[in-house]
Amino acid sequence: MQHPGFFDRAGPFPLAELAEFAGAELPGSTDHSRRIEDAKPLDQAGPTHITFLDNRKYVPQLRKTNAAACFVIAELAPQIPVGTVALVTSEPYRAFARTLARFYPGAGRPRTAEMGDEARRVHSTAVLEDGVTLEPGAVVGREARIGRGTVIAAGALVGYRVTIGRDSFIGPGAVLTHALVGDRVIVHAGVKIGQDGFGFAMSGKGHLKVPQIGRVIIQDDVEIGANTTIDRGGLKDTIIGEGTKIDNLVQIGHNVVIGRHCVIVGMVGISGSAELGDFVVVGGQAGIVGHIKIGSGARIAGGSGVTHDLAPGGRYGGTPAKPLVAYAREIAALKQLAQRKKD
């Protein structure tokens, strides 16, 4: 059964109405009555969708987009393909944020359990297979689905329309919202999954909150350590691949994609839209900036700062992260230099 999603969509809206609402310039030759049904990212937008470009790294996607219209700065408007209307604005991300809020007016407030009955701890619309264990204080929200053999420990919350597969364990005090969870997943105490991604259109006028309408997808056999936090996607989904193991106190931002059988050690921070391939290992307290790709099999030393794409299979360390051999040579050189000055 296809999941119905977590947020209700308004619209469709005439293109002219959206342009005026967002403060963007609409070309006079455009069909102002053209109906726009949804807001999507560049690479997923179709002929009834509106999108935006705010990061030049994605200009190649702009050239290939099938969107009906795109918010863009004047300098990049000529890059838009035939068939897509350029909505020129000095702040494309801010314009898109306003438009996204128009389509999803309820997305600014997280949807948690939506119980409707203070005395009930399992909503009447939730579906639990035989053999589900609910410990004291656990709450299962409206339209949630839980597979057989799964344990929802004391004080945990399974939110609105969240799905959890079979033989999984949701630890004490964990909170799952806007998430789809597979089989044999272990979520330790205090984990928070599915809260807003940290998305704001920042400017001198103030910081406009961008609705976060994506989900968190956690595949089979994943383990997530205590007090780790995983934000839901903005437009796309945050994805944790099959068999990946995540330690305590890890922060995973919106739209992050982690491949299969990765190992993420404690206190790692992964910024929004970063992508990790399969079998990547990230040492403790490492930080990974957003919108970069780390190739499959890469290993990153603890405490490193990753600021650019990393090739598959390499070993890296330092800040900014570099091949481990080069990093070790730099450390040795600094040690020798410090010794000379001491002598």
C-alpha angles and dihedrals in degrees: 000000000000114000111247095220131242105260133055115234124220126205154003095223132190112256092236091056092052093047092051092045091051095043095241130143114251116201112246094231092059124106098253093195095057108133119236115199104184148353117250140167118267097261095047101040120114137188094291097045137090122217142166145222119215103145118063089213087078098053090110088059090048091057090054101039120127094200122137091228140000133201107228142153116261093250092061099038092097088062092065113106125242110276095035118097116227110226101196118211136147090232110041096169092051091048091050091048090056091048093048090053088052092056095040107031092164096052094088091072117059116238108229125166100322091200100167090196119070092201095055122082096181114049114234091238095054116107117217120179120222114283099035112142120213115189122205114296096014114140126204114193138215116307093356118151125208127184128227120280094025119133121212103196129216115302096003121140125215106193139216112311093349113152125207124185130221130302093010128141125219108192132224114294094004117146122207120185132158090009141127112205127192135216126300093011118157117208112183129213119303097009115152117205129177104019121140118296113238096260123155133153097225124204143138087273092063135275116297115208113237113215112244107216101164129099140230114247115196113185129209124301096013119148121203121194128229119292094004115147126212118187122213120245125272099220099337127044130270104234131198110192129229117287096006116150120211123189129217124296098017121151118210116185132215120294092012113151117203118187131223124302097002122157118219113185126210125299095012116150120207115189126219122294095009114143126211122192126219123302094011115159120206118190124223121290093009117145126213121195122222130270096026133117127227114198125236116278095017116146120207121197121234116272094022124142113219111201103160142031116295124211121241119271098012130130115230140183143164135041114315088025116245135166108304094238091056091045092051090050091052091051091048091049092050090049091052092047092051091049092052092053090048091052 
